[in-house]
Amino acid sequence: MIKKKAMKVHLFCFYALSLFLLITACQSENSNQGTKKSSDASKSSDTEPVKPAFYAMPTLDENNAKEHLSKYGEVNTEKNVLLKTEFGDIKIELYEDTPLHRANFVYLAKKGFFNGVPFYRIMKNFMIQAGAGNFPQRDAVKSKIGNYSIPNEYKTEKYFHSRGAIAMTKPEKLKPGQGSTPYDFYIVQGQKYTDGQLNIISQRDNIQFSAAQRQTYTTIGGTPELDSKHTVFGKVIEGMDIVDKIAALEVRPEDQAPSKLVGIKVEIY
């Protein structure tokens, strides 16, 4: 009888000890796995910082525009634009190293600001201009986005006003160092120039043209008069034939407004 009780106690202790060791081993394994996952997560976080998926823009003004456009551009990195018109599509590439202008254009396009605005100023063999212009129906939207300018990002040694260049406009009454207007842009149609014509522009406007600029303006064409006055922040990569069709429209001589307004829709991808 005593032997049977002793045996039962012995078995009970054996099973209890086995169960304790099993539970301890499982807890140790889970702890190790948790530590590994934490270590892996930390390692991943150190090497691959996670970018926020959204940046909420406040109302912009002259004091905060640079800061918030910079932050917006870090989150919204798109640089391809599809500009749709009734004449056909124009594909545009925005430059990464003019980040404030790129961010501004992407921001307004994603808000749908450019959808429905027209090419309202056309200068054949020079440029076609689109945006809000002086249309009062856009004033309410502009007041919500903000009253601001974009700091100049001249990179004339790389990006100048060759045929197909995209640049932002400036106010008619310029202040020293005045930045770009955020709501209007133009596409250069341009024409070819001779070296003699470039010399005249150089002396008149105090612009020094590089060998690359002279080569481009004499063979491909552009609007050299605008260099170092407006920020070029992109180029047409497909659809210059559409630009030429729009530039061929009849205009009123007093303000270069086309007799037929060509509306646009802008998509970012």
KOLVEXZA-24580 format. One record per residue (C-alpha): residue in one letter; chain; z, x, y. Coordinates in steps of 0.5 Angstrom, whole numbers, m for minus. Each point is the difference from the previous one (the first is absolute). Layout:
// residues N
   code   unit      pz      px      py
      A      A       Z       X       Y
...
// end
This chain:
// residues 269
   code   unit      pz      px      py
      M      A       0       0       0
      I      A       2       6       5
      K      A      m6       3      m2
      K      A      m5      m6       1
      K      A       4      m1       7
      A      A      m1       8       2
      M      A      m7      m1      m2
      K      A      m2      m5       4
      V      A       4       3       6
      H      A      m4       6      m1
      L      A      m7      m4       0
      F      A       2      m3       6
      C      A       2       6       4
      F      A      m7       3      m3
      Y      A      m4      m6       3
      A      A       4       0       6
      L      A      m1       7       1
      S      A      m8       0      m1
      L      A      m1      m6       4
      F      A       4       4       6
      L      A      m5       6      m1
      L      A      m6      m4       0
      I      A       2      m4       6
      T      A       2       7       4
      A      A      m7       3      m3
      C      A      m4      m6       3
      Q      A       4       0       7
      S      A      m2       8       0
      E      A      m7      m1      m1
      N      A      m1      m6       5
      S      A       4       4       5
      N      A      m5       6      m1
      Q      A      m6      m4       1
      G      A       3      m3       6
      T      A       1       7       3
      K      A      m7       2      m2
      K      A      m3      m6       3
      S      A       4       1       6
      S      A      m2       7       0
      D      A      m7      m2      m1
      A      A       0      m5       6
      S      A       3       5       4
      K      A      m5       5      m2
      S      A      m6      m5       1
      S      A       3      m2       7
      D      A       0       7       2
      T      A      m7       2      m1
      E      A      m3      m7       1
      P      A       3      m3       6
      V      A      m1      m8       0
      K      A      m4      m3       6
      P      A       2      m6       3
      A      A      m5      m6      m1
      F      A       1      m3       6
      Y      A       1       2       8
      A      A       2      m6       4
      M      A      m3       2       7
      P      A       4      m2       6
      T      A      m4      m2       7
      L      A      m3       6       2
      D      A       1       3       7
      E      A      m2       7       4
      N      A       7       3      m2
      N      A       0      m2      m8
      A      A      m7       0      m2
      K      A      m1       7      m2
      E      A       6       0      m5
      H      A      m1      m7      m3
      L      A      m8       1      m1
      S      A       2       7      m3
      K      A       5      m4      m5
      Y      A      m5      m5      m1
      G      A      m5       5      m2
      E      A       4       3      m5
      V      A       1      m6      m4
      N      A      m7      m3       1
      T      A      m5       6      m2
      E      A      m7      m4       0
      K      A      m6       3       3
      N      A      m6      m4      m2
      V      A      m2      m6       4
      L      A      m5      m5      m2
      L      A      m3      m3       7
      K      A      m4      m7      m2
      T      A      m5      m3       5
      E      A      m5      m5       0
      F      A      m5       6       0
      G      A       3       3      m6
      D      A       6       5      m2
      I      A       2       6       3
      K      A       4       5      m4
      I      A       5       5       4
      E      A       5       6      m2
      L      A       6       1       4
      Y      A       2       7       1
      E      A       7       2      m2
      D      A       1       5       5
      T      A       0      m5       6
      P      A       6      m4      m3
      L      A       2      m4       6
      H      A      m7      m3       1
      R      A      m1      m1      m8
      A      A       7      m3       0
      N      A      m2      m5       6
      F      A      m6      m2      m3
      V      A       3      m1      m7
      Y      A       5      m4       3
      L      A      m4      m5       4
      A      A      m5      m1      m5
      K      A       5      m2      m5
      K      A       3      m5       5
      G      A      m7      m3       0
      F      A       0       2       8
      F      A      m7       2      m1
      N      A      m3      m6      m4
      G      A      m4      m4       5
      V      A      m1       5       6
      P      A      m7       2       2
      F      A      m4       6       2
      Y      A       1      m2       7
      R      A      m4       6       4
      I      A      m6       3      m3
      M      A      m3       6       3
      K      A      m7       2      m3
      N      A       0       7      m3
      F      A       7       1       2
      M      A       5      m4      m3
      I      A       2      m7      m2
      Q      A       7      m3       1
      A      A       5      m5      m3
      G      A       7      m2       1
      A      A       4      m5       4
      G      A      m3       2       6
      N      A       2      m5       6
      F      A       0      m6      m4
      P      A       6      m4       2
      Q      A       0      m4      m7
      R      A       3       7      m3
      D      A       5       1       5
      A      A       6      m4      m3
      V      A      m1       4      m7
      K      A      m1       7       4
      S      A       7      m2       4
      K      A       3       0      m7
      I      A      m2       6      m3
      G      A       1       4       7
      N      A      m2       3       6
      Y      A      m1       7      m1
      S      A      m5       6      m1
      I      A      m2       5      m5
      P      A       2       7       1
      N      A      m7       4       1
      E      A      m1       4      m7
      Y      A      m6       4       2
      K      A      m3       5      m5
      T      A      m7       1       3
      E      A      m1       6      m4
      K      A       0      m4      m6
      Y      A      m2      m7       2
      F      A      m4      m1       6
      H      A      m5      m6       2
      S      A      m6       1      m5
      R      A      m4      m6      m2
      G      A       5      m5      m4
      A      A       6       3       3
      I      A       6      m5       1
      A      A       5       0       6
      M      A       4      m4       4
      T      A      m1      m2       7
      K      A       4       1       6
      P      A       2      m4       6
      E      A      m5       0       6
      K      A       5       3       5
      L      A       3       6      m4
      K      A       6       4       2
      P      A       1       7      m2
      G      A       1       1      m7
      Q      A      m1      m7      m1
      G      A       0      m2      m8
      S      A      m5      m5      m3
      T      A       0      m7       0
      P      A       2      m3      m7
      Y      A      m4      m6       0
      D      A      m7       2       1
      F      A      m5       5      m3
      Y      A      m7       2       0
      I      A      m5       3      m5
      V      A      m5       5       3
      Q      A      m7      m1      m1
      G      A      m2       6       4
      Q      A      m7       3       1
      K      A      m2       8       0
      Y      A       1       4       5
      T      A      m4       7       2
      D      A       4       6       2
      G      A      m2      m1       7
      Q      A       3      m7       0
      L      A       7       3      m3
      N      A       0       6       5
      I      A       0      m6       6
      I      A       5      m4      m4
      S      A       4       6      m1
      Q      A       0       2       8
      R      A       1      m7       2
      D      A       6      m2      m4
      N      A       3       7      m1
      I      A      m1       0      m8
      Q      A      m1       6      m4
      F      A      m5      m2      m6
      S      A       1       4      m7
      A      A      m6       2      m4
      A      A       2      m5      m5
      Q      A       0      m5       6
      R      A      m7       2       3
      Q      A      m3       0      m7
      T      A       2      m7      m2
      Y      A      m2      m3       7
      T      A      m7       3       0
      T      A      m1      m2      m7
      I      A       4      m6      m2
      G      A       2      m2       7
      G      A       6      m4       3
      T      A       3      m1       7
      P      A       3       7       2
      E      A       2      m2       7
      L      A       6      m4      m4
      D      A       3       7      m3
      S      A       7       1       2
      K      A       1      m6       3
      H      A       1      m5      m6
      T      A       3       1      m7
      V      A      m5       0      m5
      F      A       4      m2      m6
      G      A      m5      m2      m6
      K      A      m8       0      m1
      V      A      m5      m5      m3
      I      A      m1       2      m8
      E      A      m5      m6      m1
      G      A      m4      m5       4
      M      A      m2       3       7
      D      A      m7      m4      m1
      I      A       5      m6       1
      V      A       3       4       7
      D      A      m7       1       2
      K      A      m2      m8      m1
      I      A       6      m2       4
      A      A      m2       6       5
      A      A      m7      m3       1
      L      A       3      m7       2
      E      A      m2      m2       7
      V      A       6       1       5
      R      A       1      m3       7
      P      A      m1       6       5
      E      A       6      m1       4
      D      A       5       1      m5
      Q      A      m3       2      m7
      A      A       2      m6      m3
      P      A      m5      m3      m6
      S      A      m3      m6       1
      K      A       2      m1      m7
      L      A       7       2      m2
      V      A       1       3      m7
      G      A       7      m2      m3
      I      A       3       5      m5
      K      A       5      m1      m6
      V      A       4       7      m2
      E      A       2       1      m7
      I      A       5       7      m1
      Y      A      m1       3      m7
// end
